[in-house]
Amino acid sequence: MMGLMWYLMGMATTGAIWGYLALSRRYRLGAMANVALFGTFALGWLCVGWSWGSFAEGEPQSGAMGLICFGLSTMVLAVLSWRNFIRPFKRA
């Protein structure tokens, strides 16, 4: 089960890199946008790893708290970084 988690997290990392490259072609990404995107990715990775590991170990309450704490933080950071650092700098 944990092997599947690491495989899927590797695939998600590859997809995130491709998404970042596509985003950087369409938008001008400054230093703050890069920091915010990296933070969003790191929190999302932590959310998936923590939650999946907790559920696999038989600790559903810890997994649910990981989803709430890290998942909600990931979504808030993603939305704020999009609205403040990425969308206003669209390339023509």
Contacts in CASP RR format, 6 or more apart in sequence:
PFRMAT RR
TARGET T0000
AUTHOR 0000-0000-0000
METHOD contacts of the structure
MODEL  1
MMGLMWYLMGMATTGAIWGYLALSRRYRLGAMANVALFGTFALGWLCVGW
SWGSFAEGEPQSGAMGLICFGLSTMVLAVLSWRNFIRPFKRA
1 56 0 8 1.000
2 52 0 8 1.000
2 53 0 8 1.000
2 56 0 8 1.000
5 48 0 8 1.000
5 49 0 8 1.000
5 52 0 8 1.000
5 53 0 8 1.000
5 56 0 8 1.000
9 45 0 8 1.000
9 48 0 8 1.000
9 49 0 8 1.000
12 45 0 8 1.000
12 48 0 8 1.000
13 45 0 8 1.000
16 41 0 8 1.000
20 37 0 8 1.000
23 29 0 8 1.000
23 37 0 8 1.000
23 86 0 8 1.000
26 90 0 8 1.000
26 91 0 8 1.000
27 33 0 8 1.000
27 86 0 8 1.000
27 87 0 8 1.000
27 89 0 8 1.000
27 90 0 8 1.000
27 91 0 8 1.000
28 89 0 8 1.000
28 90 0 8 1.000
28 91 0 8 1.000
29 37 0 8 1.000
29 85 0 8 1.000
29 86 0 8 1.000
29 89 0 8 1.000
30 85 0 8 1.000
30 89 0 8 1.000
32 84 0 8 1.000
32 85 0 8 1.000
33 81 0 8 1.000
33 85 0 8 1.000
33 86 0 8 1.000
33 89 0 8 1.000
36 77 0 8 1.000
36 80 0 8 1.000
36 81 0 8 1.000
36 85 0 8 1.000
37 81 0 8 1.000
37 86 0 8 1.000
39 77 0 8 1.000
40 74 0 8 1.000
40 77 0 8 1.000
40 78 0 8 1.000
40 81 0 8 1.000
43 70 0 8 1.000
43 71 0 8 1.000
43 73 0 8 1.000
43 74 0 8 1.000
43 77 0 8 1.000
44 70 0 8 1.000
44 71 0 8 1.000
44 74 0 8 1.000
46 70 0 8 1.000
47 66 0 8 1.000
47 67 0 8 1.000
47 70 0 8 1.000
47 71 0 8 1.000
47 73 0 8 1.000
47 74 0 8 1.000
50 62 0 8 1.000
50 63 0 8 1.000
50 66 0 8 1.000
50 70 0 8 1.000
51 63 0 8 1.000
51 64 0 8 1.000
51 66 0 8 1.000
51 67 0 8 1.000
51 70 0 8 1.000
53 63 0 8 1.000
54 60 0 8 1.000
54 62 0 8 1.000
54 63 0 8 1.000
54 66 0 8 1.000
55 63 0 8 1.000
END
